[in-house]
């Protein structure tokens, strides 16, 4: 490495101190450019195309997201007013959550529309559709994503898929676990496990509340449910 550095330094000094050597090096570079002009132009054109395409795509996504956010405003208003049909399907003038989620897929607003649509469909009793939209929702917000997992669990429970629901509640509870929401999700998981006759798993869910979230409001109830699940588990042996 030291020899290589010394060699490069010597070459640099020669070019600086010897004008003929510098002229010769420049001549070589010029010849290289002339011989490879077409290739070099192609490379530069490709790089420029990538940069321009990236810029256009960014602007396109930004404008699409802004359009989606504007469309979301009225749909969310209907959602908050509990006008679920209008929130989901629009009012003839403004798009509903279902259309926004579909038309603006890939934007932040379109993604959020899936969450709102999932909740609205749950309230309307359309559990399979609600599940699909909630599964399409992805968020970097740990609490909101955990909430989506729990809502998927609710949709599965309503479809009689207790094992899948319990697994989803556990996923919600373990997603950036915290003392405020994780105990609630664990309670749901325990109840779903019991509905699936998996009393040992239910016992573990309740016990996790008791041991890991000792200050939560769910501890007292978890102790009662745990005792019941243990008794049921013993009765099945």
Steps between C-alpha positions, in 0.01 A plus 500: 500500500787740589686419177185561296448835672860605434467393135184708449662797673804477271279484191312806619825694555622402153181629340521829689871559435514366144265680257578249225393212720178680589429575134560136413261383772232743382550382145448140609179597681377687194570199278312276741198730491505514119524121466224436753280801428193295412529278807560795731204688358286191551608470863435869568162478327404197709600676823305810399196288414507333842528835678216653297281192544558505875414869516182454297394195705553692825291792372233261372473322834493830687220636283308172521533496876375860518200407284427203724524711816251749355266214409540352851379815674129451425514122543653533847239761588224250419688232693517719810129577464436124487357534149676180402332443162607845378843461660556174312331570169499879468208737458493539122725805512787375713666160488462254785769313687473189282563695178779704656678188627477348153566805281783638713670174591864563580445842657497574873139620482393193304665281761318682782174463309541123538509540879189717513322274252586195710354655814186615318447156344539338842225725633281403205555131569696437179775313676684333211518829308615679815776244547623549143527878534664486841755251368583744219573774754865544603633762739827598666294621795531213746177572686292541185643186343436301816144633499459379142620152601247496784220607265595219263465272801150639558407432137632144525314442827174605337569249224546223757874470430602496864853362465593753231340775707696402811826501305421846366421633848833364620669673208333825603604456862863433410529780243697756699345369821380767744307515826201682355386282212687170516299372802177567309622304200622217724155476659347469155758238409422298810127506432557399136727214607229381739245513218738277305522264804870577536492559873875470555566781252222703661662449840832626364337811355332586829816424695698737279269782608548409865878473485599757235239770552448500875371859508239455229126514562462154348700314767207425730285370215794306356542313830136389492520393136826318561351299785207405277723405208721286729192323634372436148842378391509260795152376419610409148792288625 
